[in-house]
Amino acid sequence: MTSFSLHPQIEADSTFITALNLCQVRLHKNAAFPWIMLIPRVNVVELVDMQPDEQQLLMQEICTASTVMRTLYKPTKLNIATIGNAVSQIHVHVIARYDTDKVWPRTVWYCGVEEEYTTREEEQQIQLIKKAFSECSC
């Protein structure tokens, strides 16, 4: 893999949880939704710019992340997205959504709902998710 640097906005909006073979897994700081991000450690903008083996590994890691989120949070729906308009560095959002959440069925982007984790809550979420990744047999 080539040298990797994290976009400053991703770093500001999230906290490191764990590293997979290709991706960093990060907890998004908006506590209104169970929300993680996968950031492949490659210097590309689009999925199609990745090597085929990297694309396949990313898909596997998205599936693992989805299993973790479903197991932990039992959502109505998973939102999986690689929008990248504001931050061009490739990253994948995996968000657990509920038909009872504050903005359902609208998207979480620019919905006006932002909640902050306390330091303790954030650490608890990180440990919970990290443990789930380590135990996942995906």
Helices and strands as residue ranges (DSSP letters): H 8-13, E 14-19, E 23-28, E 35-40, G 47-49, H 52-73, E 77-81, E 92-97, H 119-135
